[in-house]
Amino acid sequence: LRELYLSDNYILSWGEAHLSMKLSSCLTKLEVLDLSGSYIENSVLGKLSEFQSLKRLVLRGNSLTGHIQLNDFPGFHNLEELDLSENRIDSLGIRNGSMRWSTGLTNLEVLDLGGNMLNSSILPNLRSLQSLKHLVLRMNKLEGQIEVQDIEAIKNLEVLDLSYNFITGFVNNDGAYVIYRSNLCSTINSCIFVTFKC
């Protein structure tokens, strides 16, 4: 089995260690796991990393709240796409203040954090995701000016979706304004999608 879709279920027992270990030992070739809308909570994240063959993990519309420790994804060496959208996440971080994300996320190319409660401090926290190409931060609580160097630091980024936030503009290193409009490709080889709210 390579793809397993369990969206819109009520999988409370997933957090029980014996269940996740039993499934991960049986599904050693699983590449896609969709648990969207299944009431998954923060405590389950570490157990999901037992599925080390995963390339795509969808946790959209669950009960993930507050601060998410990215160290909770230690075994995802093959993970290319992570969907954490439509939860109530307000921050991402690294335990012990390390700037190095869990080594399990080194191949991550797509990260969807849309529809959460993240503010503008999220961008500097994503700098070490050097394989990231597509980042979705639409419908969060980003506001004010965004520093261009925080975007440029994600070296391989091709698409950045900042739509439906409260962004007033972009500033570069010397404080000068750089204004991007919706669907305009920027000078940093990335397409930035921005909707300015008045």
N, CA and C atoms as a LAMMPS dump frame, in Angstrom:
ITEM: TIMESTEP
0
ITEM: NUMBER OF ATOMS
594
ITEM: BOX BOUNDS ff ff ff
-5.0000000000000000e+02 5.0000000000000000e+02
-5.0000000000000000e+02 5.0000000000000000e+02
-5.0000000000000000e+02 5.0000000000000000e+02
ITEM: ATOMS id mol type element x y z
1 1 1 N 0.85 -1.192 0
2 1 2 C 0 0 0
3 1 3 C 0.886 1.242 0
4 2 1 N 0.654 2.136 -0.957
5 2 2 C 1.462 3.353 -1.069
6 2 3 C 0.697 4.608 -0.671
7 3 1 N -0.639 4.608 -0.756
8 3 2 C -1.428 5.782 -0.407
9 3 3 C -2.586 5.373 0.494
10 4 1 N -2.771 6.119 1.588
11 4 2 C -3.834 5.833 2.543
12 4 3 C -4.575 7.128 2.866
13 5 1 N -5.876 7.161 2.583
14 5 2 C -6.703 8.341 2.792
15 5 3 C -7.725 8.044 3.892
16 6 1 N -7.6 8.738 4.997
17 6 2 C -8.489 8.531 6.141
18 6 3 C -9.143 9.851 6.567
19 7 1 N -9.33 10.753 5.633
20 7 2 C -9.85 12.077 5.977
21 7 3 C -11.283 12.003 6.493
22 8 1 N -11.616 12.987 7.337
23 8 2 C -12.962 13.14 7.896
24 8 3 C -13.437 11.91 8.657
25 9 1 N -12.552 11.403 9.484
26 9 2 C -12.905 10.343 10.414
27 9 3 C -12.719 10.88 11.833
28 10 1 N -12.841 10.017 12.797
29 10 2 C -12.729 10.437 14.193
30 10 3 C -11.726 9.52 14.861
31 11 1 N -10.454 9.724 14.519
32 11 2 C -9.418 8.761 14.872
33 11 3 C -8.749 9.155 16.184
34 12 1 N -9.467 9.113 17.266
35 12 2 C -8.906 9.445 18.567
36 12 3 C -7.857 8.43 18.996
37 13 1 N -8.058 7.171 18.643
38 13 2 C -7.152 6.115 19.095
39 13 3 C -5.816 6.127 18.36
40 14 1 N -5.675 6.988 17.338
41 14 2 C -4.423 7.046 16.593
42 14 3 C -3.252 7.378 17.518
43 15 1 N -3.521 8.13 18.549
44 15 2 C -2.473 8.529 19.472
45 15 3 C -1.949 7.403 20.347
46 16 1 N -2.64 6.281 20.38
47 16 2 C -2.17 5.162 21.183
48 16 3 C -0.94 4.544 20.529
49 17 1 N 0.122 4.442 21.27
50 17 2 C 1.414 4.026 20.717
51 17 3 C 1.339 2.677 20.014
52 18 1 N 0.626 1.708 20.601
53 18 2 C 0.622 0.366 20.011
54 18 3 C -0.05 0.357 18.643
55 19 1 N -1.058 1.236 18.436
56 19 2 C -1.748 1.272 17.153
57 19 3 C -0.854 1.861 16.07
58 20 1 N -0.217 3.012 16.35
59 20 2 C 0.621 3.646 15.34
60 20 3 C 1.839 2.791 15.013
61 21 1 N 2.428 2.126 16.02
62 21 2 C 3.581 1.266 15.77
63 21 3 C 3.196 0.065 14.922
64 22 1 N 2.027 -0.49 15.199
65 22 2 C 1.568 -1.658 14.442
66 22 3 C 1.333 -1.283 12.981
67 23 1 N 0.686 -0.134 12.759
68 23 2 C 0.425 0.297 11.387
69 23 3 C 1.709 0.631 10.651
70 24 1 N 2.627 1.347 11.313
71 24 2 C 3.862 1.742 10.632
72 24 3 C 4.715 0.534 10.28
73 25 1 N 4.677 -0.524 11.089
74 25 2 C 5.457 -1.72 10.776
75 25 3 C 4.844 -2.501 9.617
76 26 1 N 3.536 -2.347 9.391
77 26 2 C 2.867 -3.033 8.277
78 26 3 C 2.942 -2.234 6.981
79 27 1 N 2.94 -0.918 7.108
80 27 2 C 2.868 -0.045 5.929
81 27 3 C 4.224 0.593 5.651
82 28 1 N 5.205 -0.232 5.382
83 28 2 C 6.575 0.247 5.233
84 28 3 C 6.823 0.976 3.908
85 29 1 N 5.899 0.88 2.955
86 29 2 C 6.065 1.553 1.665
87 29 3 C 5.09 2.708 1.488
88 30 1 N 4.419 3.085 2.561
89 30 2 C 3.422 4.147 2.483
90 30 3 C 4.078 5.479 2.145
91 31 1 N 3.573 6.138 1.082
92 31 2 C 4.125 7.419 0.644
93 31 3 C 3.184 8.581 0.887
94 32 1 N 1.869 8.321 0.91
95 32 2 C 0.88 9.384 1.113
96 32 3 C -0.04 8.98 2.245
97 33 1 N -0.159 9.869 3.251
98 33 2 C -1.071 9.648 4.363
99 33 3 C -1.906 10.91 4.548
100 34 1 N -3.217 10.772 4.373
101 34 2 C -4.135 11.9 4.506
102 34 3 C -5.026 11.669 5.724
103 35 1 N -4.814 12.48 6.757
104 35 2 C -5.604 12.412 7.987
105 35 3 C -6.37 13.719 8.2
106 36 1 N -6.683 14.413 7.122
107 36 2 C -7.353 15.701 7.255
108 36 3 C -8.732 15.538 7.876
109 37 1 N -9.105 16.513 8.707
110 37 2 C -10.422 16.519 9.333
111 37 3 C -10.679 15.353 10.259
112 38 1 N -9.647 14.865 10.941
113 38 2 C -9.803 13.666 11.767
114 38 3 C -9.522 13.901 13.245
115 39 1 N -9.617 15.151 13.701
116 39 2 C -9.471 15.503 15.127
117 39 3 C -8.097 15.149 15.699
118 40 1 N -7.07 15.147 14.85
119 40 2 C -5.707 14.861 15.283
120 40 3 C -5.207 16.015 16.156
121 41 1 N -4.561 15.677 17.289
122 41 2 C -4.028 16.694 18.197
123 41 3 C -2.5 16.692 18.169
124 42 1 N -1.897 17.704 18.777
125 42 2 C -0.441 17.879 18.769
126 42 3 C 0.319 16.641 19.23
127 43 1 N -0.217 15.932 20.209
128 43 2 C 0.486 14.785 20.794
129 43 3 C 0.732 13.656 19.794
130 44 1 N 0.021 13.654 18.694
131 44 2 C 0.129 12.577 17.71
132 44 3 C 1.307 12.792 16.755
133 45 1 N 1.801 14.02 16.64
134 45 2 C 2.813 14.329 15.625
135 45 3 C 4.041 13.437 15.715
136 46 1 N 4.569 13.235 16.904
137 46 2 C 5.75 12.394 17.059
138 46 3 C 5.516 10.962 16.635
139 47 1 N 4.332 10.455 16.88
140 47 2 C 4.014 9.06 16.512
141 47 3 C 3.923 8.892 14.995
142 48 1 N 3.493 9.934 14.304
143 48 2 C 3.374 9.838 12.85
144 48 3 C 4.736 9.719 12.17
145 49 1 N 5.791 10.167 12.844
146 49 2 C 7.119 10.096 12.231
147 49 3 C 7.626 8.66 12.12
148 50 1 N 6.897 7.719 12.697
149 50 2 C 7.248 6.31 12.526
150 50 3 C 7.024 5.845 11.09
151 51 1 N 6.217 6.601 10.334
152 51 2 C 5.984 6.293 8.921
153 51 3 C 7.097 6.953 8.108
154 52 1 N 8.281 6.368 8.126
155 52 2 C 9.456 7.014 7.578
156 52 3 C 9.518 7.024 6.058
157 53 1 N 8.648 6.272 5.401
158 53 2 C 8.645 6.274 3.943
159 53 3 C 7.754 7.37 3.359
160 54 1 N 7.049 8.117 4.209
161 54 2 C 6.098 9.124 3.723
162 54 3 C 6.766 10.202 2.887
163 55 1 N 6.106 10.557 1.778
164 55 2 C 6.5 11.703 0.967
165 55 3 C 5.494 12.842 1.105
166 56 1 N 4.256 12.493 1.447
167 56 2 C 3.214 13.514 1.585
168 56 3 C 2.369 13.209 2.814
169 57 1 N 2.249 14.198 3.707
170 57 2 C 1.446 14.06 4.922
171 57 3 C 0.461 15.217 4.984
172 58 1 N -0.821 14.877 5.061
173 58 2 C -1.881 15.889 5.08
174 58 3 C -2.567 15.862 6.441
175 59 1 N -2.438 16.966 7.178
176 59 2 C -3.08 17.107 8.488
177 59 3 C -3.986 18.345 8.5
178 60 1 N -4.518 18.681 7.372
179 60 2 C -5.392 19.851 7.215
180 60 3 C -6.671 19.701 8.037
181 61 1 N -7.097 20.793 8.666
182 61 2 C -8.388 20.825 9.341
183 61 3 C -8.501 19.888 10.518
184 62 1 N -7.466 19.829 11.337
185 62 2 C -7.506 18.985 12.523
186 62 3 C -7.568 19.837 13.782
187 63 1 N -7.092 19.319 14.893
188 63 2 C -7.142 20.024 16.181
189 63 3 C -5.733 20.376 16.668
190 64 1 N -4.856 20.715 15.731
191 64 2 C -3.514 21.158 16.09
192 64 3 C -3.6 22.602 16.559
193 65 1 N -3.063 22.886 17.741
194 65 2 C -3.219 24.22 18.317
195 65 3 C -1.9 24.749 18.874
196 66 1 N -1.849 26.072 19.041
197 66 2 C -0.732 26.704 19.726
198 66 3 C 0.597 26.51 19.03
199 67 1 N 1.593 26.178 19.813
200 67 2 C 2.965 26.056 19.328
201 67 3 C 3.239 24.634 18.84
202 68 1 N 3.813 24.524 17.663
203 68 2 C 4.206 23.222 17.115
204 68 3 C 5.728 23.143 17.134
205 69 1 N 6.246 22.109 17.783
206 69 2 C 7.692 21.87 17.793
207 69 3 C 8.055 21.075 16.552
208 70 1 N 8.91 21.635 15.727
209 70 2 C 9.292 20.926 14.514
210 70 3 C 10.202 19.744 14.803
211 71 1 N 10.716 19.668 16.022
212 71 2 C 11.464 18.483 16.435
213 71 3 C 10.546 17.257 16.507
214 72 1 N 9.231 17.489 16.48
215 72 2 C 8.293 16.374 16.542
216 72 3 C 8.201 15.62 15.214
217 73 1 N 8.996 16.041 14.216
218 73 2 C 9.019 15.359 12.923
219 73 3 C 10.403 14.754 12.67
220 74 1 N 10.925 13.911 13.58
221 74 2 C 12.318 13.48 13.454
222 74 3 C 12.594 12.451 12.364
223 75 1 N 11.621 11.658 11.974
224 75 2 C 11.903 10.549 11.069
225 75 3 C 11.497 10.762 9.63
226 76 1 N 11.111 11.976 9.271
227 76 2 C 10.58 12.219 7.928
228 76 3 C 11.669 12.589 6.928
229 77 1 N 12.601 11.677 6.702
230 77 2 C 13.701 11.956 5.776
231 77 3 C 13.225 12.05 4.338
232 78 1 N 12.113 11.411 3.999
233 78 2 C 11.611 11.401 2.629
234 78 3 C 10.477 12.384 2.395
235 79 1 N 10.009 13.054 3.447
236 79 2 C 8.829 13.91 3.332
237 79 3 C 9.107 15.098 2.415
238 80 1 N 8.257 15.244 1.39
239 80 2 C 8.374 16.339 0.429
240 80 3 C 7.254 17.361 0.587
241 81 1 N 6.11 16.93 1.102
242 81 2 C 4.966 17.835 1.237
243 81 3 C 4.304 17.646 2.601
244 82 1 N 4.124 18.758 3.312
245 82 2 C 3.488 18.746 4.625
246 82 3 C 2.38 19.788 4.635
247 83 1 N 1.15 19.344 4.865
248 83 2 C -0.013 20.226 4.89
249 83 3 C -0.533 20.322 6.317
250 84 1 N -0.306 21.478 6.94
251 84 2 C -0.795 21.758 8.296
252 84 3 C -1.851 22.863 8.267
253 85 1 N -2.481 23.072 7.133
254 85 2 C -3.429 24.174 6.972
255 85 3 C -4.722 23.953 7.752
256 86 1 N -5.41 25.069 8.007
257 86 2 C -6.726 25.069 8.644
258 86 3 C -6.729 24.407 10.018
259 87 1 N -5.722 24.737 10.808
260 87 2 C -5.676 24.349 12.206
261 87 3 C -5.679 25.634 13.033
262 88 1 N -5.193 25.594 14.251
263 88 2 C -5.101 26.801 15.075
264 88 3 C -3.671 26.966 15.608
265 89 1 N -2.722 26.757 14.708
266 89 2 C -1.302 26.882 15.039
267 89 3 C -0.936 28.359 15.085
268 90 1 N -0.29 28.793 16.178
269 90 2 C 0.102 30.2 16.246
270 90 3 C 1.616 30.411 16.213
271 91 1 N 2.402 29.334 16.302
272 91 2 C 3.85 29.48 16.174
273 91 3 C 4.503 28.127 15.886
274 92 1 N 5.664 28.206 15.252
275 92 2 C 6.488 27.032 14.982
276 92 3 C 7.841 27.28 15.605
277 93 1 N 8.482 26.241 16.108
278 93 2 C 9.78 26.459 16.717
279 93 3 C 10.609 25.21 16.815
280 94 1 N 11.815 25.414 17.35
281 94 2 C 12.781 24.345 17.538
282 94 3 C 13.104 24.256 19.017
283 95 1 N 13.026 23.071 19.568
284 95 2 C 13.368 22.875 20.973
285 95 3 C 14.825 23.249 21.227
286 96 1 N 15.103 23.824 22.354
287 96 2 C 16.436 24.261 22.77
288 96 3 C 16.963 25.444 21.963
289 97 1 N 16.076 26.113 21.219
290 97 2 C 16.489 27.317 20.499
291 97 3 C 17.382 27.074 19.305
292 98 1 N 17.534 25.828 18.889
293 98 2 C 18.401 25.527 17.746
294 98 3 C 17.826 26.103 16.466
295 99 1 N 18.683 26.626 15.587
296 99 2 C 18.233 27.128 14.3
297 99 3 C 18.131 25.996 13.276
298 100 1 N 18.531 24.792 13.659
299 100 2 C 18.493 23.664 12.73
300 100 3 C 17.222 22.863 12.942
301 101 1 N 16.416 22.768 11.899
302 101 2 C 15.195 21.988 11.996
303 101 3 C 15.562 20.523 12.108
304 102 1 N 14.594 19.742 12.517
305 102 2 C 14.781 18.305 12.555
306 102 3 C 15.31 17.811 11.219
307 103 1 N 16.312 16.929 11.255
308 103 2 C 16.899 16.424 10.022
309 103 3 C 15.878 15.69 9.179
310 104 1 N 14.754 15.317 9.751
311 104 2 C 13.724 14.63 8.993
312 104 3 C 13.019 15.499 7.972
313 105 1 N 13.233 16.808 7.994
314 105 2 C 12.542 17.701 7.06
315 105 3 C 13.477 18.277 6.001
316 106 1 N 14.596 17.646 5.767
317 106 2 C 15.578 18.2 4.838
318 106 3 C 15.136 18.13 3.387
319 107 1 N 14.173 17.296 3.042
320 107 2 C 13.695 17.19 1.666
321 107 3 C 12.35 17.871 1.453
322 108 1 N 11.879 18.605 2.433
323 108 2 C 10.565 19.241 2.344
324 108 3 C 10.549 20.321 1.269
325 109 1 N 9.658 20.178 0.281
326 109 2 C 9.545 21.131 -0.82
327 109 3 C 8.264 21.96 -0.745
328 110 1 N 7.209 21.412 -0.16
329 110 2 C 5.926 22.115 -0.076
330 110 3 C 5.467 22.132 1.375
331 111 1 N 5.212 23.334 1.893
332 111 2 C 4.712 23.493 3.251
333 111 3 C 3.497 24.4 3.213
334 112 1 N 2.332 23.852 3.582
335 112 2 C 1.089 24.623 3.593
336 112 3 C 0.694 24.9 5.041
337 113 1 N 0.783 26.175 5.425
338 113 2 C 0.407 26.63 6.761
339 113 3 C -0.768 27.592 6.687
340 114 1 N -1.494 27.577 5.587
341 114 2 C -2.609 28.495 5.39
342 114 3 C -3.725 28.272 6.395
343 115 1 N -4.444 29.349 6.717
344 115 2 C -5.606 29.233 7.588
345 115 3 C -5.276 28.904 9.019
346 116 1 N -4.138 29.414 9.515
347 116 2 C -3.784 29.236 10.916
348 116 3 C -3.782 30.599 11.61
349 117 1 N -3.002 30.759 12.652
350 117 2 C -2.963 32.007 13.415
351 117 3 C -1.541 32.542 13.523
352 118 1 N -0.73 32.293 12.508
353 118 2 C 0.678 32.667 12.516
354 118 3 C 0.859 34.159 12.249
355 119 1 N 1.862 34.761 12.903
356 119 2 C 2.145 36.172 12.656
357 119 3 C 3.435 36.307 11.845
358 120 1 N 3.893 37.534 11.671
359 120 2 C 5.032 37.808 10.794
360 120 3 C 6.339 37.188 11.272
361 121 1 N 6.42 36.775 12.509
362 121 2 C 7.661 36.17 13.013
363 121 3 C 7.897 34.771 12.442
364 122 1 N 6.95 34.249 11.693
365 122 2 C 7.093 32.901 11.141
366 122 3 C 8.193 32.83 10.082
367 123 1 N 8.361 33.868 9.273
368 123 2 C 9.314 33.794 8.163
369 123 3 C 10.753 33.549 8.602
370 124 1 N 11.302 34.272 9.6
371 124 2 C 12.677 33.952 10.03
372 124 3 C 12.828 32.524 10.546
373 125 1 N 11.756 31.944 11.076
374 125 2 C 11.825 30.583 11.595
375 125 3 C 11.903 29.525 10.497
376 126 1 N 11.674 29.933 9.252
377 126 2 C 11.672 28.971 8.146
378 126 3 C 12.974 28.992 7.345
379 127 1 N 13.933 29.786 7.767
380 127 2 C 15.176 29.981 7.004
381 127 3 C 15.94 28.695 6.737
382 128 1 N 15.913 27.756 7.645
383 128 2 C 16.729 26.561 7.47
384 128 3 C 16.063 25.494 6.603
385 129 1 N 14.887 25.768 6.092
386 129 2 C 14.241 24.823 5.168
387 129 3 C 14.746 25.098 3.755
388 130 1 N 15.965 24.733 3.496
389 130 2 C 16.618 25.112 2.252
390 130 3 C 16.096 24.371 1.02
391 131 1 N 15.372 23.286 1.193
392 131 2 C 14.8 22.589 0.033
393 131 3 C 13.396 23.09 -0.29
394 132 1 N 12.869 24.002 0.527
395 132 2 C 11.488 24.472 0.359
396 132 3 C 11.329 25.271 -0.931
397 133 1 N 10.319 24.892 -1.738
398 133 2 C 10.03 25.57 -3.004
399 133 3 C 8.684 26.282 -2.987
400 134 1 N 7.742 25.763 -2.231
401 134 2 C 6.37 26.295 -2.252
402 134 3 C 5.901 26.464 -0.808
403 135 1 N 5.652 27.708 -0.404
404 135 2 C 5.246 28.008 0.961
405 135 3 C 3.923 28.761 0.95
406 136 1 N 2.941 28.22 1.654
407 136 2 C 1.622 28.841 1.731
408 136 3 C 1.4 29.367 3.146
409 137 1 N 1.207 30.694 3.241
410 137 2 C 0.917 31.35 4.517
411 137 3 C -0.347 32.203 4.418
412 138 1 N -1.192 31.905 3.45
413 138 2 C -2.403 32.705 3.265
414 138 3 C -3.338 32.551 4.472
415 139 1 N -4.148 33.579 4.684
416 139 2 C -5.176 33.56 5.731
417 139 3 C -4.598 33.268 7.118
418 140 1 N -3.543 34.017 7.463
419 140 2 C -2.983 33.964 8.804
420 140 3 C -3.09 35.354 9.418
421 141 1 N -2.164 35.705 10.293
422 141 2 C -2.197 37.01 10.954
423 141 3 C -0.909 37.787 10.725
424 142 1 N -0.323 37.601 9.539
425 142 2 C 0.85 38.383 9.191
426 142 3 C 0.409 39.819 8.951
427 143 1 N 1.164 40.777 9.492
428 143 2 C 0.744 42.165 9.339
429 143 3 C 1.953 43.093 9.254
430 144 1 N 1.696 44.291 8.763
431 144 2 C 2.743 45.297 8.663
432 144 3 C 3.707 45.011 7.54
433 145 1 N 4.963 45.372 7.752
434 145 2 C 6 45.235 6.738
435 145 3 C 6.707 43.889 6.865
436 146 1 N 6.954 43.284 5.727
437 146 2 C 7.688 42.024 5.67
438 146 3 C 9.102 42.326 5.184
439 147 1 N 10.1 41.79 5.863
440 147 2 C 11.486 42.019 5.468
441 147 3 C 11.87 41.046 4.359
442 148 1 N 12.315 41.614 3.24
443 148 2 C 12.631 40.819 2.053
444 148 3 C 13.723 39.79 2.344
445 149 1 N 14.683 40.134 3.21
446 149 2 C 15.779 39.185 3.483
447 149 3 C 15.28 37.9 4.128
448 150 1 N 14.141 37.947 4.822
449 150 2 C 13.579 36.724 5.402
450 150 3 C 13.065 35.787 4.318
451 151 1 N 12.605 36.368 3.211
452 151 2 C 12.15 35.563 2.074
453 151 3 C 13.354 35.056 1.285
454 152 1 N 14.309 35.946 1.043
455 152 2 C 15.507 35.577 0.283
456 152 3 C 16.316 34.48 0.959
457 153 1 N 16.217 34.376 2.283
458 153 2 C 16.99 33.379 3.029
459 153 3 C 16.542 31.955 2.729
460 154 1 N 15.321 31.796 2.237
461 154 2 C 14.841 30.462 1.828
462 154 3 C 15.25 30.318 0.361
463 155 1 N 16.443 29.817 0.139
464 155 2 C 17.15 29.923 -1.136
465 155 3 C 16.418 29.347 -2.335
466 156 1 N 15.714 28.231 -2.177
467 156 2 C 15.078 27.577 -3.322
468 156 3 C 13.602 27.91 -3.48
469 157 1 N 13.114 28.87 -2.707
470 157 2 C 11.697 29.214 -2.743
471 157 3 C 11.29 29.749 -4.113
472 158 1 N 10.229 29.158 -4.679
473 158 2 C 9.712 29.577 -5.974
474 158 3 C 8.343 30.235 -5.859
475 159 1 N 7.514 29.757 -4.934
476 159 2 C 6.169 30.308 -4.768
477 159 3 C 5.914 30.577 -3.296
478 160 1 N 5.474 31.801 -3.003
479 160 2 C 5.124 32.2 -1.646
480 160 3 C 3.745 32.834 -1.681
481 161 1 N 2.783 32.219 -1.014
482 161 2 C 1.406 32.712 -0.996
483 161 3 C 1.142 33.406 0.341
484 162 1 N 1.034 34.723 0.302
485 162 2 C 0.756 35.536 1.483
486 162 3 C -0.618 36.182 1.407
487 163 1 N -1.489 35.665 0.561
488 163 2 C -2.815 36.252 0.357
489 163 3 C -3.623 36.28 1.647
490 164 1 N -4.487 37.283 1.746
491 164 2 C -5.452 37.405 2.85
492 164 3 C -4.788 37.483 4.223
493 165 1 N -3.774 38.339 4.314
494 165 2 C -3.171 38.696 5.584
495 165 3 C -3.356 40.203 5.753
496 166 1 N -2.545 40.831 6.557
497 166 2 C -2.662 42.264 6.811
498 166 3 C -1.332 42.956 6.515
499 167 1 N -0.709 42.555 5.409
500 167 2 C 0.601 43.055 5.013
501 167 3 C 0.451 44.413 4.34
502 168 1 N 1.286 45.365 4.747
503 168 2 C 1.239 46.702 4.151
504 168 3 C 2.332 46.909 3.12
505 169 1 N 3.34 46.068 3.097
506 169 2 C 4.412 46.196 2.118
507 169 3 C 5.632 45.394 2.519
508 170 1 N 6.715 45.599 1.755
509 170 2 C 7.967 44.879 1.963
510 170 3 C 9.1 45.88 2.081
511 171 1 N 10.056 45.597 2.934
512 171 2 C 11.228 46.459 3.07
513 171 3 C 12.484 45.631 2.862
514 172 1 N 13.508 46.267 2.262
515 172 2 C 14.778 45.568 2.081
516 172 3 C 15.727 45.912 3.222
517 173 1 N 16.977 45.495 3.098
518 173 2 C 17.949 45.648 4.192
519 173 3 C 18.159 47.083 4.649
520 174 1 N 18.08 48.032 3.715
521 174 2 C 18.313 49.419 4.099
522 174 3 C 17.025 50.16 4.449
523 175 1 N 15.933 49.422 4.626
524 175 2 C 14.675 50.017 5.053
525 175 3 C 13.828 50.602 3.948
526 176 1 N 14.294 50.5 2.696
527 176 2 C 13.522 51.042 1.574
528 176 3 C 12.332 50.134 1.267
529 177 1 N 11.206 50.75 0.923
530 177 2 C 10.01 49.994 0.578
531 177 3 C 10.158 49.31 -0.768
532 178 1 N 9.705 48.086 -0.831
533 178 2 C 9.583 47.358 -2.08
534 178 3 C 8.142 46.882 -2.121
535 179 1 N 7.389 47.303 -3.1
536 179 2 C 5.965 46.956 -3.153
537 179 3 C 5.739 45.905 -4.227
538 180 1 N 5.062 44.828 -3.85
539 180 2 C 4.653 43.793 -4.798
540 180 3 C 3.135 43.808 -4.89
541 181 1 N 2.619 43.583 -6.044
542 181 2 C 1.172 43.471 -6.227
543 181 3 C 0.796 42.021 -6.492
544 182 1 N -0.493 41.724 -6.411
545 182 2 C -0.959 40.343 -6.585
546 182 3 C -0.444 39.75 -7.889
547 183 1 N 0.003 38.513 -7.807
548 183 2 C 0.452 37.715 -8.944
549 183 3 C 1.646 38.298 -9.68
550 184 1 N 2.42 39.138 -9.007
551 184 2 C 3.605 39.723 -9.614
552 184 3 C 4.828 38.933 -9.19
553 185 1 N 5.636 38.521 -10.148
554 185 2 C 6.863 37.801 -9.815
555 185 3 C 7.911 38.809 -9.378
556 186 1 N 8.559 38.529 -8.27
557 186 2 C 9.504 39.481 -7.688
558 186 3 C 10.9 39.299 -8.243
559 187 1 N 11.792 40.155 -7.801
560 187 2 C 13.178 40.093 -8.259
561 187 3 C 13.96 38.983 -7.589
562 188 1 N 13.359 38.263 -6.658
563 188 2 C 14.09 37.182 -5.988
564 188 3 C 13.716 35.815 -6.553
565 189 1 N 13.271 35.819 -7.817
566 189 2 C 12.951 34.586 -8.539
567 189 3 C 11.846 33.78 -7.873
568 190 1 N 10.982 34.452 -7.169
569 190 2 C 9.84 33.779 -6.553
570 190 3 C 8.576 34.508 -6.952
571 191 1 N 7.499 33.772 -7.057
572 191 2 C 6.211 34.419 -7.27
573 191 3 C 5.574 34.64 -5.905
574 192 1 N 5.209 35.873 -5.631
575 192 2 C 4.592 36.21 -4.362
576 192 3 C 3.159 36.622 -4.632
577 193 1 N 2.232 35.963 -3.967
578 193 2 C 0.83 36.288 -4.108
579 193 3 C 0.384 37.005 -2.858
580 194 1 N 0.017 38.258 -3.007
581 194 2 C -0.329 39.072 -1.864
582 194 3 C -1.655 39.765 -2.109
583 195 1 N -2.521 39.759 -1.123
584 195 2 C -3.735 40.563 -1.171
585 195 3 C -3.63 41.593 -0.052
586 196 1 N -3.59 42.862 -0.396
587 196 2 C -3.491 43.924 0.604
588 196 3 C -4.88 44.276 1.091
589 197 1 N -5.084 44.247 2.411
590 197 2 C -6.366 44.62 2.984
591 197 3 C -6.313 46.076 3.408
592 198 1 N -7.36 46.806 3.122
593 198 2 C -7.427 48.21 3.512
594 198 3 C -8.23 48.371 4.801
